[in-house]
Amino acid sequence: MREPLEIEIMGQRLVVKSEDSEEHVRTVARYVDEQIRQLADTRFACRLDLALVTALNIASEYWKLQHQQEEAHQTIDRMAQRIGACLHR
């Protein structure tokens, strides 16, 4: 495990430990900060609600990307099978 790293999200300083690089952790923290700040200007007064909705939005993005990746792999597999069938004729 790497050394603890201090990050800041919505003015809240956090100390985190991660196996990921410092650059990666800081990039992810900036992304979360940007996402939460976008919602902060809307209807959420409670920080917990704001954090939970942000987490839901990020999880939704993640699952959509996972689904797109699975579809892409299936498309690639189908194309590889077609190419293989054409080559073996």
Jmol script that loads the backbone (N, CA, C; Angstrom):
load data "model"
ATOM      1  N   MET A   1       0.850  -1.180   0.000  1.00  0.00           N
ATOM      2  CA  MET A   1       0.000   0.000   0.000  1.00  0.00           C
ATOM      3  C   MET A   1       0.892   1.238   0.000  1.00  0.00           C
ATOM      4  N   ARG A   2       0.471   2.225  -0.736  1.00  0.00           N
ATOM      5  CA  ARG A   2       1.232   3.468  -0.833  1.00  0.00           C
ATOM      6  C   ARG A   2       1.007   4.326   0.409  1.00  0.00           C
ATOM      7  N   GLU A   3       1.757   5.404   0.488  1.00  0.00           N
ATOM      8  CA  GLU A   3       1.627   6.352   1.596  1.00  0.00           C
ATOM      9  C   GLU A   3       0.257   7.032   1.548  1.00  0.00           C
ATOM     10  N   PRO A   4      -0.270   7.427   2.713  1.00  0.00           N
ATOM     11  CA  PRO A   4      -1.541   8.173   2.722  1.00  0.00           C
ATOM     12  C   PRO A   4      -1.412   9.457   1.906  1.00  0.00           C
ATOM     13  N   LEU A   5      -2.514   9.825   1.285  1.00  0.00           N
ATOM     14  CA  LEU A   5      -2.539  10.985   0.401  1.00  0.00           C
ATOM     15  C   LEU A   5      -3.718  11.862   0.803  1.00  0.00           C
ATOM     16  N   GLU A   6      -3.487  13.150   0.915  1.00  0.00           N
ATOM     17  CA  GLU A   6      -4.572  14.071   1.249  1.00  0.00           C
ATOM     18  C   GLU A   6      -5.206  14.594  -0.029  1.00  0.00           C
ATOM     19  N   ILE A   7      -6.530  14.489  -0.086  1.00  0.00           N
ATOM     20  CA  ILE A   7      -7.295  15.019  -1.209  1.00  0.00           C
ATOM     21  C   ILE A   7      -8.380  15.926  -0.649  1.00  0.00           C
ATOM     22  N   GLU A   8      -9.021  16.675  -1.537  1.00  0.00           N
ATOM     23  CA  GLU A   8     -10.094  17.559  -1.105  1.00  0.00           C
ATOM     24  C   GLU A   8     -11.264  17.444  -2.079  1.00  0.00           C
ATOM     25  N   ILE A   9     -12.444  17.240  -1.494  1.00  0.00           N
ATOM     26  CA  ILE A   9     -13.680  17.174  -2.271  1.00  0.00           C
ATOM     27  C   ILE A   9     -14.694  18.075  -1.577  1.00  0.00           C
ATOM     28  N   MET A  10     -15.208  19.056  -2.307  1.00  0.00           N
ATOM     29  CA  MET A  10     -16.172  20.023  -1.764  1.00  0.00           C
ATOM     30  C   MET A  10     -15.672  20.674  -0.477  1.00  0.00           C
ATOM     31  N   GLY A  11     -14.384  21.003  -0.453  1.00  0.00           N
ATOM     32  CA  GLY A  11     -13.808  21.654   0.711  1.00  0.00           C
ATOM     33  C   GLY A  11     -13.519  20.720   1.867  1.00  0.00           C
ATOM     34  N   GLN A  12     -13.875  19.468   1.731  1.00  0.00           N
ATOM     35  CA  GLN A  12     -13.649  18.468   2.784  1.00  0.00           C
ATOM     36  C   GLN A  12     -12.328  17.761   2.506  1.00  0.00           C
ATOM     37  N   ARG A  13     -11.390  17.900   3.424  1.00  0.00           N
ATOM     38  CA  ARG A  13     -10.094  17.235   3.255  1.00  0.00           C
ATOM     39  C   ARG A  13     -10.200  15.800   3.761  1.00  0.00           C
ATOM     40  N   LEU A  14      -9.675  14.883   2.936  1.00  0.00           N
ATOM     41  CA  LEU A  14      -9.689  13.463   3.266  1.00  0.00           C
ATOM     42  C   LEU A  14      -8.286  12.902   3.103  1.00  0.00           C
ATOM     43  N   VAL A  15      -7.929  11.966   3.959  1.00  0.00           N
ATOM     44  CA  VAL A  15      -6.670  11.248   3.802  1.00  0.00           C
ATOM     45  C   VAL A  15      -7.037   9.844   3.354  1.00  0.00           C
ATOM     46  N   VAL A  16      -6.504   9.446   2.201  1.00  0.00           N
ATOM     47  CA  VAL A  16      -6.835   8.144   1.634  1.00  0.00           C
ATOM     48  C   VAL A  16      -5.555   7.350   1.379  1.00  0.00           C
ATOM     49  N   LYS A  17      -5.707   6.037   1.409  1.00  0.00           N
ATOM     50  CA  LYS A  17      -4.638   5.124   1.021  1.00  0.00           C
ATOM     51  C   LYS A  17      -5.141   4.346  -0.175  1.00  0.00           C
ATOM     52  N   SER A  18      -4.266   4.134  -1.138  1.00  0.00           N
ATOM     53  CA  SER A  18      -4.668   3.428  -2.345  1.00  0.00           C
ATOM     54  C   SER A  18      -3.464   2.739  -2.957  1.00  0.00           C
ATOM     55  N   GLU A  19      -3.726   1.646  -3.637  1.00  0.00           N
ATOM     56  CA  GLU A  19      -2.684   0.970  -4.405  1.00  0.00           C
ATOM     57  C   GLU A  19      -2.433   1.708  -5.720  1.00  0.00           C
ATOM     58  N   ASP A  20      -3.356   2.593  -6.092  1.00  0.00           N
ATOM     59  CA  ASP A  20      -3.228   3.339  -7.335  1.00  0.00           C
ATOM     60  C   ASP A  20      -2.215   4.467  -7.182  1.00  0.00           C
ATOM     61  N   SER A  21      -1.764   4.991  -8.313  1.00  0.00           N
ATOM     62  CA  SER A  21      -0.780   6.074  -8.287  1.00  0.00           C
ATOM     63  C   SER A  21      -1.404   7.349  -7.704  1.00  0.00           C
ATOM     64  N   GLU A  22      -0.554   8.219  -7.232  1.00  0.00           N
ATOM     65  CA  GLU A  22      -1.021   9.509  -6.711  1.00  0.00           C
ATOM     66  C   GLU A  22      -1.766  10.271  -7.791  1.00  0.00           C
ATOM     67  N   GLU A  23      -1.239  10.244  -9.010  1.00  0.00           N
ATOM     68  CA  GLU A  23      -1.883  10.946 -10.120  1.00  0.00           C
ATOM     69  C   GLU A  23      -3.305  10.420 -10.343  1.00  0.00           C
ATOM     70  N   HIS A  24      -3.461   9.105 -10.306  1.00  0.00           N
ATOM     71  CA  HIS A  24      -4.787   8.507 -10.507  1.00  0.00           C
ATOM     72  C   HIS A  24      -5.751   8.922  -9.401  1.00  0.00           C
ATOM     73  N   VAL A  25      -5.303   8.838  -8.160  1.00  0.00           N
ATOM     74  CA  VAL A  25      -6.158   9.197  -7.022  1.00  0.00           C
ATOM     75  C   VAL A  25      -6.573  10.659  -7.115  1.00  0.00           C
ATOM     76  N   ARG A  26      -5.639  11.528  -7.437  1.00  0.00           N
ATOM     77  CA  ARG A  26      -5.970  12.954  -7.549  1.00  0.00           C
ATOM     78  C   ARG A  26      -6.912  13.222  -8.722  1.00  0.00           C
ATOM     79  N   THR A  27      -6.726  12.517  -9.821  1.00  0.00           N
ATOM     80  CA  THR A  27      -7.614  12.668 -10.978  1.00  0.00           C
ATOM     81  C   THR A  27      -9.029  12.237 -10.626  1.00  0.00           C
ATOM     82  N   VAL A  28      -9.167  11.114  -9.954  1.00  0.00           N
ATOM     83  CA  VAL A  28     -10.482  10.629  -9.544  1.00  0.00           C
ATOM     84  C   VAL A  28     -11.112  11.593  -8.544  1.00  0.00           C
ATOM     85  N   ALA A  29     -10.325  12.094  -7.604  1.00  0.00           N
ATOM     86  CA  ALA A  29     -10.850  13.046  -6.621  1.00  0.00           C
ATOM     87  C   ALA A  29     -11.347  14.318  -7.310  1.00  0.00           C
ATOM     88  N   ARG A  30     -10.597  14.800  -8.305  1.00  0.00           N
ATOM     89  CA  ARG A  30     -11.042  15.985  -9.056  1.00  0.00           C
ATOM     90  C   ARG A  30     -12.343  15.698  -9.795  1.00  0.00           C
ATOM     91  N   TYR A  31     -12.454  14.515 -10.371  1.00  0.00           N
ATOM     92  CA  TYR A  31     -13.675  14.143 -11.088  1.00  0.00           C
ATOM     93  C   TYR A  31     -14.871  14.121 -10.140  1.00  0.00           C
ATOM     94  N   VAL A  32     -14.710  13.498  -8.978  1.00  0.00           N
ATOM     95  CA  VAL A  32     -15.793  13.449  -7.998  1.00  0.00           C
ATOM     96  C   VAL A  32     -16.143  14.862  -7.536  1.00  0.00           C
ATOM     97  N   ASP A  33     -15.124  15.677  -7.294  1.00  0.00           N
ATOM     98  CA  ASP A  33     -15.359  17.052  -6.869  1.00  0.00           C
ATOM     99  C   ASP A  33     -16.157  17.816  -7.926  1.00  0.00           C
ATOM    100  N   GLU A  34     -15.785  17.645  -9.198  1.00  0.00           N
ATOM    101  CA  GLU A  34     -16.516  18.320 -10.283  1.00  0.00           C
ATOM    102  C   GLU A  34     -17.971  17.853 -10.340  1.00  0.00           C
ATOM    103  N   GLN A  35     -18.168  16.557 -10.211  1.00  0.00           N
ATOM    104  CA  GLN A  35     -19.521  16.005 -10.282  1.00  0.00           C
ATOM    105  C   GLN A  35     -20.389  16.501  -9.134  1.00  0.00           C
ATOM    106  N   ILE A  36     -19.844  16.504  -7.962  1.00  0.00           N
ATOM    107  CA  ILE A  36     -20.621  16.923  -6.786  1.00  0.00           C
ATOM    108  C   ILE A  36     -20.894  18.424  -6.834  1.00  0.00           C
ATOM    109  N   ARG A  37     -19.942  19.204  -7.333  1.00  0.00           N
ATOM    110  CA  ARG A  37     -20.147  20.656  -7.437  1.00  0.00           C
ATOM    111  C   ARG A  37     -21.215  21.001  -8.477  1.00  0.00           C
ATOM    112  N   GLN A  38     -21.307  20.206  -9.540  1.00  0.00           N
ATOM    113  CA  GLN A  38     -22.357  20.436 -10.533  1.00  0.00           C
ATOM    114  C   GLN A  38     -23.734  20.289  -9.893  1.00  0.00           C
ATOM    115  N   LEU A  39     -23.887  19.327  -9.016  1.00  0.00           N
ATOM    116  CA  LEU A  39     -25.170  19.123  -8.346  1.00  0.00           C
ATOM    117  C   LEU A  39     -25.381  20.107  -7.202  1.00  0.00           C
ATOM    118  N   ALA A  40     -24.307  20.626  -6.647  1.00  0.00           N
ATOM    119  CA  ALA A  40     -24.415  21.524  -5.494  1.00  0.00           C
ATOM    120  C   ALA A  40     -25.194  22.777  -5.841  1.00  0.00           C
ATOM    121  N   ASP A  41     -25.191  23.142  -7.100  1.00  0.00           N
ATOM    122  CA  ASP A  41     -25.911  24.340  -7.535  1.00  0.00           C
ATOM    123  C   ASP A  41     -27.396  24.073  -7.764  1.00  0.00           C
ATOM    124  N   THR A  42     -27.825  22.855  -7.499  1.00  0.00           N
ATOM    125  CA  THR A  42     -29.229  22.512  -7.734  1.00  0.00           C
ATOM    126  C   THR A  42     -29.983  22.444  -6.417  1.00  0.00           C
ATOM    127  N   ARG A  43     -30.865  21.505  -6.293  1.00  0.00           N
ATOM    128  CA  ARG A  43     -31.836  21.478  -5.202  1.00  0.00           C
ATOM    129  C   ARG A  43     -31.370  20.809  -3.913  1.00  0.00           C
ATOM    130  N   PHE A  44     -30.154  20.341  -3.829  1.00  0.00           N
ATOM    131  CA  PHE A  44     -29.724  19.580  -2.662  1.00  0.00           C
ATOM    132  C   PHE A  44     -29.096  20.493  -1.611  1.00  0.00           C
ATOM    133  N   ALA A  45     -29.738  20.587  -0.484  1.00  0.00           N
ATOM    134  CA  ALA A  45     -29.214  21.411   0.603  1.00  0.00           C
ATOM    135  C   ALA A  45     -28.369  20.568   1.553  1.00  0.00           C
ATOM    136  N   CYS A  46     -28.732  19.317   1.718  1.00  0.00           N
ATOM    137  CA  CYS A  46     -28.041  18.416   2.633  1.00  0.00           C
ATOM    138  C   CYS A  46     -26.834  17.787   1.930  1.00  0.00           C
ATOM    139  N   ARG A  47     -25.673  17.862   2.573  1.00  0.00           N
ATOM    140  CA  ARG A  47     -24.455  17.308   1.972  1.00  0.00           C
ATOM    141  C   ARG A  47     -24.549  15.802   1.764  1.00  0.00           C
ATOM    142  N   LEU A  48     -25.225  15.104   2.673  1.00  0.00           N
ATOM    143  CA  LEU A  48     -25.358  13.656   2.517  1.00  0.00           C
ATOM    144  C   LEU A  48     -26.179  13.336   1.272  1.00  0.00           C
ATOM    145  N   ASP A  49     -27.304  14.034   1.086  1.00  0.00           N
ATOM    146  CA  ASP A  49     -28.114  13.818  -0.115  1.00  0.00           C
ATOM    147  C   ASP A  49     -27.300  14.115  -1.370  1.00  0.00           C
ATOM    148  N   LEU A  50     -26.546  15.188  -1.330  1.00  0.00           N
ATOM    149  CA  LEU A  50     -25.705  15.578  -2.459  1.00  0.00           C
ATOM    150  C   LEU A  50     -24.683  14.488  -2.763  1.00  0.00           C
ATOM    151  N   ALA A  51     -24.038  13.963  -1.733  1.00  0.00           N
ATOM    152  CA  ALA A  51     -23.039  12.904  -1.921  1.00  0.00           C
ATOM    153  C   ALA A  51     -23.682  11.632  -2.454  1.00  0.00           C
ATOM    154  N   LEU A  52     -24.853  11.285  -1.939  1.00  0.00           N
ATOM    155  CA  LEU A  52     -25.523  10.063  -2.390  1.00  0.00           C
ATOM    156  C   LEU A  52     -25.981  10.169  -3.844  1.00  0.00           C
ATOM    157  N   VAL A  53     -26.549  11.292  -4.224  1.00  0.00           N
ATOM    158  CA  VAL A  53     -26.985  11.462  -5.612  1.00  0.00           C
ATOM    159  C   VAL A  53     -25.770  11.469  -6.551  1.00  0.00           C
ATOM    160  N   THR A  54     -24.686  12.085  -6.128  1.00  0.00           N
ATOM    161  CA  THR A  54     -23.465  12.062  -6.921  1.00  0.00           C
ATOM    162  C   THR A  54     -22.968  10.627  -7.082  1.00  0.00           C
ATOM    163  N   ALA A  55     -22.976   9.866  -6.001  1.00  0.00           N
ATOM    164  CA  ALA A  55     -22.560   8.457  -6.068  1.00  0.00           C
ATOM    165  C   ALA A  55     -23.455   7.668  -7.015  1.00  0.00           C
ATOM    166  N   LEU A  56     -24.751   7.911  -6.958  1.00  0.00           N
ATOM    167  CA  LEU A  56     -25.674   7.235  -7.872  1.00  0.00           C
ATOM    168  C   LEU A  56     -25.380   7.599  -9.325  1.00  0.00           C
ATOM    169  N   ASN A  57     -25.130   8.872  -9.588  1.00  0.00           N
ATOM    170  CA  ASN A  57     -24.822   9.307 -10.952  1.00  0.00           C
ATOM    171  C   ASN A  57     -23.541   8.661 -11.473  1.00  0.00           C
ATOM    172  N   ILE A  58     -22.506   8.616 -10.626  1.00  0.00           N
ATOM    173  CA  ILE A  58     -21.240   8.012 -11.040  1.00  0.00           C
ATOM    174  C   ILE A  58     -21.415   6.510 -11.233  1.00  0.00           C
ATOM    175  N   ALA A  59     -22.166   5.856 -10.351  1.00  0.00           N
ATOM    176  CA  ALA A  59     -22.423   4.422 -10.505  1.00  0.00           C
ATOM    177  C   ALA A  59     -23.195   4.150 -11.797  1.00  0.00           C
ATOM    178  N   SER A  60     -24.138   5.010 -12.121  1.00  0.00           N
ATOM    179  CA  SER A  60     -24.903   4.866 -13.356  1.00  0.00           C
ATOM    180  C   SER A  60     -23.976   4.989 -14.568  1.00  0.00           C
ATOM    181  N   GLU A  61     -23.077   5.961 -14.559  1.00  0.00           N
ATOM    182  CA  GLU A  61     -22.098   6.105 -15.643  1.00  0.00           C
ATOM    183  C   GLU A  61     -21.263   4.834 -15.773  1.00  0.00           C
ATOM    184  N   TYR A  62     -20.818   4.324 -14.651  1.00  0.00           N
ATOM    185  CA  TYR A  62     -19.992   3.118 -14.634  1.00  0.00           C
ATOM    186  C   TYR A  62     -20.723   1.939 -15.259  1.00  0.00           C
ATOM    187  N   TRP A  63     -21.956   1.696 -14.830  1.00  0.00           N
ATOM    188  CA  TRP A  63     -22.715   0.559 -15.342  1.00  0.00           C
ATOM    189  C   TRP A  63     -23.021   0.703 -16.832  1.00  0.00           C
ATOM    190  N   LYS A  64     -23.299   1.923 -17.285  1.00  0.00           N
ATOM    191  CA  LYS A  64     -23.525   2.143 -18.713  1.00  0.00           C
ATOM    192  C   LYS A  64     -22.262   1.827 -19.504  1.00  0.00           C
ATOM    193  N   LEU A  65     -21.123   2.258 -19.010  1.00  0.00           N
ATOM    194  CA  LEU A  65     -19.857   1.981 -19.685  1.00  0.00           C
ATOM    195  C   LEU A  65     -19.555   0.485 -19.685  1.00  0.00           C
ATOM    196  N   GLN A  66     -19.852  -0.191 -18.580  1.00  0.00           N
ATOM    197  CA  GLN A  66     -19.660  -1.640 -18.517  1.00  0.00           C
ATOM    198  C   GLN A  66     -20.512  -2.331 -19.578  1.00  0.00           C
ATOM    199  N   HIS A  67     -21.769  -1.905 -19.703  1.00  0.00           N
ATOM    200  CA  HIS A  67     -22.676  -2.490 -20.684  1.00  0.00           C
ATOM    201  C   HIS A  67     -22.171  -2.227 -22.097  1.00  0.00           C
ATOM    202  N   GLN A  68     -21.727  -1.014 -22.369  1.00  0.00           N
ATOM    203  CA  GLN A  68     -21.185  -0.679 -23.687  1.00  0.00           C
ATOM    204  C   GLN A  68     -19.949  -1.521 -23.996  1.00  0.00           C
ATOM    205  N   GLN A  69     -19.115  -1.737 -22.994  1.00  0.00           N
ATOM    206  CA  GLN A  69     -17.913  -2.535 -23.182  1.00  0.00           C
ATOM    207  C   GLN A  69     -18.286  -3.989 -23.494  1.00  0.00           C
ATOM    208  N   GLU A  70     -19.262  -4.534 -22.781  1.00  0.00           N
ATOM    209  CA  GLU A  70     -19.717  -5.896 -23.051  1.00  0.00           C
ATOM    210  C   GLU A  70     -20.267  -6.008 -24.473  1.00  0.00           C
ATOM    211  N   GLU A  71     -21.061  -5.035 -24.892  1.00  0.00           N
ATOM    212  CA  GLU A  71     -21.596  -5.036 -26.255  1.00  0.00           C
ATOM    213  C   GLU A  71     -20.473  -4.958 -27.288  1.00  0.00           C
ATOM    214  N   ALA A  72     -19.473  -4.140 -27.021  1.00  0.00           N
ATOM    215  CA  ALA A  72     -18.341  -4.010 -27.942  1.00  0.00           C
ATOM    216  C   ALA A  72     -17.590  -5.341 -28.048  1.00  0.00           C
ATOM    217  N   HIS A  73     -17.386  -6.017 -26.918  1.00  0.00           N
ATOM    218  CA  HIS A  73     -16.704  -7.313 -26.942  1.00  0.00           C
ATOM    219  C   HIS A  73     -17.512  -8.342 -27.727  1.00  0.00           C
ATOM    220  N   GLN A  74     -18.821  -8.321 -27.554  1.00  0.00           N
ATOM    221  CA  GLN A  74     -19.673  -9.250 -28.298  1.00  0.00           C
ATOM    222  C   GLN A  74     -19.604  -8.957 -29.796  1.00  0.00           C
ATOM    223  N   THR A  75     -19.610  -7.688 -30.157  1.00  0.00           N
ATOM    224  CA  THR A  75     -19.502  -7.303 -31.571  1.00  0.00           C
ATOM    225  C   THR A  75     -18.162  -7.752 -32.141  1.00  0.00           C
ATOM    226  N   ILE A  76     -17.105  -7.548 -31.404  1.00  0.00           N
ATOM    227  CA  ILE A  76     -15.772  -7.960 -31.851  1.00  0.00           C
ATOM    228  C   ILE A  76     -15.717  -9.476 -32.021  1.00  0.00           C
ATOM    229  N   ASP A  77     -16.291 -10.202 -31.066  1.00  0.00           N
ATOM    230  CA  ASP A  77     -16.308 -11.667 -31.165  1.00  0.00           C
ATOM    231  C   ASP A  77     -17.067 -12.127 -32.403  1.00  0.00           C
ATOM    232  N   ARG A  78     -18.236 -11.512 -32.659  1.00  0.00           N
ATOM    233  CA  ARG A  78     -19.016 -11.882 -33.848  1.00  0.00           C
ATOM    234  C   ARG A  78     -18.234 -11.587 -35.128  1.00  0.00           C
ATOM    235  N   MET A  79     -17.597 -10.436 -35.172  1.00  0.00           N
ATOM    236  CA  MET A  79     -16.819 -10.064 -36.360  1.00  0.00           C
ATOM    237  C   MET A  79     -15.630 -11.013 -36.544  1.00  0.00           C
ATOM    238  N   ALA A  80     -14.979 -11.384 -35.472  1.00  0.00           N
ATOM    239  CA  ALA A  80     -13.843 -12.310 -35.549  1.00  0.00           C
ATOM    240  C   ALA A  80     -14.306 -13.669 -36.061  1.00  0.00           C
ATOM    241  N   GLN A  81     -15.468 -14.102 -35.621  1.00  0.00           N
ATOM    242  CA  GLN A  81     -16.005 -15.374 -36.108  1.00  0.00           C
ATOM    243  C   GLN A  81     -16.305 -15.299 -37.605  1.00  0.00           C
ATOM    244  N   ARG A  82     -16.894 -14.208 -38.041  1.00  0.00           N
ATOM    245  CA  ARG A  82     -17.183 -14.037 -39.474  1.00  0.00           C
ATOM    246  C   ARG A  82     -15.902 -14.023 -40.300  1.00  0.00           C
ATOM    247  N   ILE A  83     -14.900 -13.294 -39.809  1.00  0.00           N
ATOM    248  CA  ILE A  83     -13.625 -13.228 -40.524  1.00  0.00           C
ATOM    249  C   ILE A  83     -12.984 -14.610 -40.576  1.00  0.00           C
ATOM    250  N   GLY A  84     -13.031 -15.300 -39.449  1.00  0.00           N
ATOM    251  CA  GLY A  84     -12.482 -16.652 -39.400  1.00  0.00           C
ATOM    252  C   GLY A  84     -13.190 -17.573 -40.362  1.00  0.00           C
ATOM    253  N   ALA A  85     -14.515 -17.474 -40.457  1.00  0.00           N
ATOM    254  CA  ALA A  85     -15.287 -18.309 -41.380  1.00  0.00           C
ATOM    255  C   ALA A  85     -14.915 -17.983 -42.826  1.00  0.00           C
ATOM    256  N   CYS A  86     -14.722 -16.708 -43.135  1.00  0.00           N
ATOM    257  CA  CYS A  86     -14.349 -16.310 -44.498  1.00  0.00           C
ATOM    258  C   CYS A  86     -12.954 -16.817 -44.850  1.00  0.00           C
ATOM    259  N   LEU A  87     -12.057 -16.804 -43.924  1.00  0.00           N
ATOM    260  CA  LEU A  87     -10.678 -17.235 -44.184  1.00  0.00           C
ATOM    261  C   LEU A  87     -10.592 -18.749 -44.372  1.00  0.00           C
ATOM    262  N   HIS A  88     -11.512 -19.482 -43.784  1.00  0.00           N
ATOM    263  CA  HIS A  88     -11.465 -20.939 -43.858  1.00  0.00           C
ATOM    264  C   HIS A  88     -12.307 -21.508 -44.992  1.00  0.00           C
ATOM    265  N   ARG A  89     -12.778 -20.685 -45.861  1.00  0.00           N
ATOM    266  CA  ARG A  89     -13.589 -21.171 -46.994  1.00  0.00           C
ATOM    267  C   ARG A  89     -12.720 -21.733 -48.078  1.00  0.00           C
TER     268      ARG A  89
END
end "model"
wireframe off; spacefill off
backbone 0.3
color backbone group
